[in-house]
Amino acid sequence: MDIRTTVENTPNRLLTFMSAGDRQLLAANLKPVDLALRQTIEQANQPIDHVYFLEDGIASVVGKSETFGRIEIGIIGREGVTGLQVILGNDRSPYETFIQVAGTALRIETQKLQAAMDKSRTLQQLLLRYVQVFMIQTSQTALANAASLLTQRLARWLLMVEDRLTSKSLPLTHQFLAVMLGVQRSGVTIALGELENRQLIRSKRGLITIMDRPTLEKLTNGSYGVAEAEYQRRFGEKTQ
């Protein structure tokens, strides 16, 4: 398949927001790849070799705490791109990025993306706008972790994951949710049970389905929606 056709029809929103010229600047160097569950695409404090424009699936940016172990800082799906430190001019990150929901992506070598950014100011500006939105997402995560109940945090996280997947069934286990939220598995089980008892979700065999999204959004008490509104404000309608 001609990679330019893939780029023009990609479900990755960030690529669709680019001008036709900027997409073509990247097209020859983008390679379609499968992303396996638990695959590490960035190692902490190691050079970043590739950047991924996700088309499906979820990448999780994770930090490590001596007290709490691994805790998720932010997530990236088809709305964005990995390798944010590369966009900022660095070659590595203090955080790990791995695939928490398997999917697909268009991958580009770091040096080739940097070369394209050097050639196009509009490409550089668009990618920096995404970095800004991601920073707001991570700030909201910190605020939610400090001020929200576990059920509210879980509701926010489920909404964010659903936003980024083409499927309405979220393949998430209790243990994995516990790691991502930095809590005990028993706490996640209780919180999921509460949401299910209120008929906001359905949880079965490692799959979670949102049944009542409007009520789930209200339950987040404002912790969901700030970064999402900023994404819309910064990108608006698709560039032709």
Secondary structure, DSSP 8 states (H G I E B T S, - for coil): --HHHHHHT---HHHHHS-HHHHHHHHTT-EEEEE-TT-EEE-TTS---EEEEEEEEEEEEEEEETTTEEEEEEEE-TT--S-HHHHTT-S--SSEEEEEEEEEEEEEEHHHHHHHHHH-HHHHHHHHHHHHHHHHHHHHHHHHHHHS-HHHHHHHHHHHHHHH-SSSEEE--HHHHHHHHTS-HHHHHHHHHHHHHTTSEEEETTEEEES-HHHHHHHTTTSSSHHHHHHHHHH-S---
